[in-house]
Amino acid sequence: MTKDSDRDGIYREPGINDALVQWNNTMYARHPTPYGKGIAGAIQEARVRAVLSLARLTSGDSVLEIGCEGGGLLARLPPCVKIAACDVSLGALGHARERLHSLGRNVDLYHADAETSLPFAAGEFSAIICSEVLEHVASPRKVVRNIHSISTQETKVVFTVPIEWLKTRMKGILKKLHLLDRLFPAIEEGRSEWHLHAFSDRMVRCLLKGLFVVERTAWPW
């Protein structure tokens, strides 16, 4: 692991597949997470509230976010002992760095592939957040296993995935009403090309089976 702090201040995990990085850079550029205003912003805000409610973070926590994208969730975390985040997209990490720097937030950023390995020690973080990530990766179970490998019995881990069937159904209704483009400009009509999986509650529980015990669940709305 090296850190080129003179150029971008991002820790780099060696050996990441270049094609995977480029694909995620392209997808991130096409489909930036809507952290702004309007309905998309309200949906994002509801997810952030749900994550923070489930994580129950305190000032004594050390927090890791897997798949931080542009840093929207990181910017909302309360002050903690340590905050770190990783993403496979360098474009996303660059935006996260700029956002957090403008807010004066001290966050260690890592360029890493969560499907391959995570460059952290078991128990290094008291809380790990993996929000809206599993639908983007070829093997969600590998990501869950790698998160498990750096967790202990005391680690709080929060997973969230989009409610895909509800999103696509609502898109269909809005399209028929000629409101889709007006309310969600440039959004895809069906499932996002960046989403490799469409999860149900049962599928998520199967992914976690044998690795994590589900203590609480929540729907953002």
C-alpha positions as CSV (number, residue, x, y, z in Angstrom):
1,M,0.0,0.0,0.0
2,T,1.4,3.4,-1.0
3,K,0.1,6.9,-0.5
4,D,0.9,9.6,-3.1
5,S,0.0,12.5,-0.8
6,D,1.7,15.0,-3.1
7,R,-0.8,14.2,-5.9
8,D,-4.1,13.2,-4.5
9,G,-3.7,12.0,-0.9
10,I,-5.3,8.6,-1.6
11,Y,-4.0,5.3,-0.4
12,R,-3.7,2.9,-3.2
13,E,-4.1,-0.9,-3.0
14,P,-1.9,-2.5,-5.7
15,G,-3.1,-5.0,-8.2
16,I,-6.7,-3.7,-8.8
17,N,-8.0,-4.7,-12.2
18,D,-7.7,-1.8,-14.6
19,A,-10.8,-2.7,-16.6
20,L,-12.9,-2.8,-13.4
21,V,-11.6,0.6,-12.4
22,Q,-12.4,2.1,-15.8
23,W,-15.9,0.5,-15.9
24,N,-16.7,2.0,-12.4
25,N,-15.2,5.3,-13.4
26,T,-17.5,5.4,-16.5
27,M,-20.6,4.3,-14.6
28,Y,-19.9,6.9,-11.8
29,A,-19.6,9.6,-14.5
30,R,-22.9,8.5,-16.2
31,H,-24.9,8.0,-13.0
32,P,-23.6,10.3,-10.2
33,T,-25.5,9.7,-7.0
34,P,-28.1,12.4,-6.6
35,Y,-27.0,14.3,-3.5
36,G,-28.8,17.5,-4.5
37,K,-32.3,18.8,-4.1
38,G,-35.7,17.7,-5.4
39,I,-37.2,14.2,-5.1
40,A,-33.9,12.5,-5.8
41,G,-32.3,14.4,-3.0
42,A,-35.1,13.6,-0.7
43,I,-34.7,9.9,-1.5
44,Q,-31.0,10.2,-0.8
45,E,-31.6,12.0,2.5
46,A,-34.0,9.3,3.6
47,R,-31.3,6.7,3.0
48,V,-28.7,8.7,4.9
49,R,-31.0,9.0,7.9
50,A,-31.7,5.3,7.9
51,V,-28.0,4.4,7.8
52,L,-27.2,6.8,10.6
53,S,-30.1,5.4,12.7
54,L,-28.9,1.9,12.2
55,A,-25.2,2.6,12.8
56,R,-25.9,4.6,16.1
57,L,-22.5,6.2,15.8
58,T,-20.8,7.9,18.8
59,S,-17.8,10.1,19.1
60,G,-15.8,7.0,20.3
61,D,-16.4,5.1,17.1
62,S,-13.9,4.4,14.3
63,V,-15.8,4.2,11.1
64,L,-15.1,2.7,7.6
65,E,-17.4,3.2,4.6
66,I,-17.1,0.6,1.8
67,G,-18.0,2.2,-1.6
68,C,-18.1,5.8,-0.6
69,E,-18.7,7.2,-4.1
70,G,-18.6,11.1,-4.0
71,G,-18.6,11.3,-0.2
72,G,-22.2,12.3,0.4
73,L,-22.7,9.9,3.4
74,L,-19.2,10.6,4.8
75,A,-20.0,14.3,4.9
76,R,-22.9,13.5,7.2
77,L,-21.1,11.3,9.7
78,P,-20.8,12.7,13.2
79,P,-17.3,13.4,14.6
80,C,-15.6,10.1,15.4
81,V,-12.2,8.9,16.5
82,K,-11.3,7.8,13.0
83,I,-13.1,7.8,9.6
84,A,-11.9,6.0,6.5
85,A,-13.5,5.0,3.2
86,C,-12.7,3.1,0.1
87,D,-14.0,2.9,-3.5
88,V,-12.9,1.2,-6.7
89,S,-13.6,4.3,-8.8
90,L,-10.8,6.9,-8.8
91,G,-13.3,9.4,-10.2
92,A,-15.5,8.9,-7.1
93,L,-12.6,9.1,-4.7
94,G,-11.5,12.4,-6.3
95,H,-14.9,13.9,-5.8
96,A,-15.1,12.6,-2.2
97,R,-11.7,14.1,-1.5
98,E,-12.8,17.5,-2.8
99,R,-16.1,17.5,-0.9
100,L,-14.5,16.5,2.4
101,H,-11.7,18.9,2.1
102,S,-14.1,21.8,1.5
103,L,-15.9,20.7,4.7
104,G,-12.7,20.4,6.7
105,R,-13.4,16.7,7.3
106,N,-10.4,14.5,8.0
107,V,-11.0,11.1,6.2
108,D,-8.5,8.6,5.0
109,L,-9.4,7.5,1.4
110,Y,-8.4,4.2,-0.1
111,H,-8.5,3.0,-3.7
112,A,-9.4,-0.7,-3.1
113,D,-11.5,-3.5,-4.6
114,A,-13.8,-4.8,-1.9
115,E,-14.4,-8.0,-3.9
116,T,-10.7,-8.9,-3.7
117,S,-9.5,-7.7,-0.3
118,L,-9.8,-4.9,2.2
119,P,-6.5,-3.4,3.4
120,F,-7.5,-3.2,7.1
121,A,-7.0,-5.3,10.2
122,A,-9.7,-7.2,12.0
123,G,-11.2,-4.9,14.7
124,E,-9.6,-1.8,13.3
125,F,-13.1,-0.2,13.0
126,S,-15.9,-0.3,15.5
127,A,-18.5,0.4,12.7
128,I,-18.5,-0.5,9.0
129,I,-21.0,0.9,6.5
130,C,-21.7,-0.7,3.1
131,S,-24.5,1.3,1.6
132,E,-25.8,0.8,-2.0
133,V,-22.7,-1.2,-3.0
134,L,-23.7,-4.8,-3.3
135,E,-25.9,-4.3,-6.3
136,H,-22.8,-2.9,-8.2
137,V,-20.4,-5.8,-7.8
138,A,-20.2,-9.2,-9.6
139,S,-19.9,-11.2,-6.4
140,P,-21.7,-9.6,-3.4
141,R,-20.9,-12.6,-1.2
142,K,-17.2,-11.9,-1.7
143,V,-17.7,-8.4,-0.5
144,V,-19.6,-9.6,2.5
145,R,-16.9,-12.1,3.3
146,N,-14.2,-9.5,3.1
147,I,-16.1,-7.2,5.4
148,H,-16.6,-10.1,7.8
149,S,-12.8,-10.8,7.8
150,I,-12.1,-7.3,9.2
151,S,-15.0,-7.5,11.7
152,T,-15.2,-8.8,15.3
153,Q,-18.1,-9.8,17.5
154,E,-18.4,-6.1,18.6
155,T,-18.2,-4.5,15.1
156,K,-21.4,-2.7,14.0
157,V,-22.0,-3.4,10.3
158,V,-24.7,-1.7,8.3
159,F,-25.7,-2.9,4.8
160,T,-28.2,-1.2,2.6
161,V,-29.4,-2.1,-1.0
162,P,-31.9,-0.3,-3.2
163,I,-35.5,-1.5,-3.3
164,E,-35.2,-2.3,-7.0
165,W,-38.7,-3.6,-7.8
166,L,-40.3,-0.5,-6.3
167,K,-37.9,1.8,-8.1
168,T,-38.6,0.2,-11.5
169,R,-42.4,0.1,-10.9
170,M,-42.5,3.8,-9.9
171,K,-40.4,4.7,-13.0
172,G,-43.0,2.9,-15.2
173,I,-45.9,4.8,-13.6
174,L,-44.2,8.1,-13.9
175,K,-43.3,7.4,-17.6
176,K,-46.9,6.7,-18.4
177,L,-47.9,10.0,-16.7
178,H,-45.1,11.7,-18.7
179,L,-43.5,12.8,-15.5
180,L,-40.3,10.7,-15.4
181,D,-38.1,13.1,-17.4
182,R,-39.5,16.1,-15.6
183,L,-39.0,14.8,-12.1
184,F,-35.9,12.7,-12.7
185,P,-34.0,14.2,-15.6
186,A,-31.7,11.8,-17.5
187,I,-32.6,8.9,-15.3
188,E,-32.8,5.4,-16.9
189,E,-36.2,4.1,-17.5
190,G,-35.6,0.6,-16.2
191,R,-33.0,-0.9,-13.9
192,S,-29.7,1.0,-13.9
193,E,-26.9,-0.4,-16.1
194,W,-24.6,0.0,-13.1
195,H,-26.8,-2.4,-11.0
196,L,-25.7,-6.0,-11.6
197,H,-28.2,-7.4,-9.1
198,A,-31.8,-6.7,-7.9
199,F,-32.2,-7.7,-4.3
200,S,-35.0,-8.8,-2.1
201,D,-35.0,-8.9,1.7
202,R,-34.6,-12.7,1.5
203,M,-31.7,-12.4,-0.9
204,V,-29.9,-10.0,1.4
205,R,-30.4,-12.3,4.4
206,C,-29.0,-15.2,2.3
207,L,-25.9,-13.2,1.5
208,L,-25.3,-12.5,5.2
209,K,-26.1,-16.1,6.4
210,G,-23.3,-17.7,8.3
211,L,-21.3,-14.5,8.5
212,F,-23.5,-11.8,10.2
213,V,-26.5,-11.9,12.6
214,V,-29.2,-9.4,11.6
215,E,-30.2,-7.3,14.7
216,R,-32.2,-4.5,13.1
217,T,-33.7,-3.7,9.7
218,A,-35.3,-0.5,8.4
219,W,-36.9,0.9,5.2
220,P,-35.9,4.5,4.6
221,W,-39.6,5.5,4.0
